Amino acid sequence: MSNKRESGSRLTIMAVLCIIVGLVIGFGIKRVHIGLLIGLGLGLLSGNMLKKRN
């Protein structure tokens, strides 16, 4: 049970990190809303990859 909790918290941290990376990219290209979309996309892709791995 603690393994599932650790996996869930890792997934949350990874999703937040991807959103932050997307924001940084958005600031870099001067379009924050595009950066948010990139971050959400990265978060979803990484979340799906982590789910399929287990």
C-alpha positions as CSV (number, residue, x, y, z in Angstrom):
1,M,0.0,0.0,0.0
2,S,2.8,2.4,0.7
3,N,4.3,1.6,-2.7
4,K,1.1,2.9,-4.3
5,R,1.3,6.0,-2.2
6,E,4.9,6.6,-3.2
7,S,4.0,6.1,-6.8
8,G,1.2,8.5,-6.6
9,S,3.3,11.2,-5.0
10,R,6.0,10.7,-7.6
11,L,3.5,11.1,-10.3
12,T,2.2,14.3,-8.8
13,I,5.7,15.7,-8.4
14,M,6.5,14.7,-12.0
15,A,3.3,16.4,-13.3
16,V,4.0,19.6,-11.4
17,L,7.6,19.6,-12.6
18,C,6.5,19.2,-16.2
19,I,4.0,22.1,-15.8
20,I,6.8,24.3,-14.4
21,V,9.1,23.3,-17.3
22,G,6.2,24.3,-19.7
23,L,5.9,27.7,-17.9
24,V,9.6,28.3,-18.3
25,I,9.4,27.4,-22.0
26,G,6.4,29.8,-22.3
27,F,8.3,32.6,-20.7
28,G,11.2,31.8,-23.0
29,I,9.0,32.2,-26.1
30,K,7.0,35.1,-24.6
31,R,3.7,33.1,-24.7
32,V,2.7,31.9,-21.2
33,H,-0.5,30.2,-22.3
34,I,1.3,28.1,-24.9
35,G,3.8,27.2,-22.2
36,L,1.0,26.0,-19.9
37,L,-0.3,23.9,-22.7
38,I,3.1,22.4,-23.3
39,G,3.5,21.7,-19.6
40,L,0.1,20.0,-19.4
41,G,1.0,17.9,-22.4
42,L,4.3,16.9,-21.0
43,G,2.6,16.0,-17.7
44,L,0.0,13.9,-19.4
45,L,2.6,12.1,-21.5
46,S,4.9,11.4,-18.6
47,G,2.0,10.2,-16.5
48,N,0.9,7.8,-19.1
49,M,4.4,6.5,-19.5
50,L,4.7,5.9,-15.8
51,K,1.4,4.1,-15.7
52,K,2.3,1.8,-18.5
53,R,5.7,1.0,-17.0
54,N,4.2,-0.5,-13.9
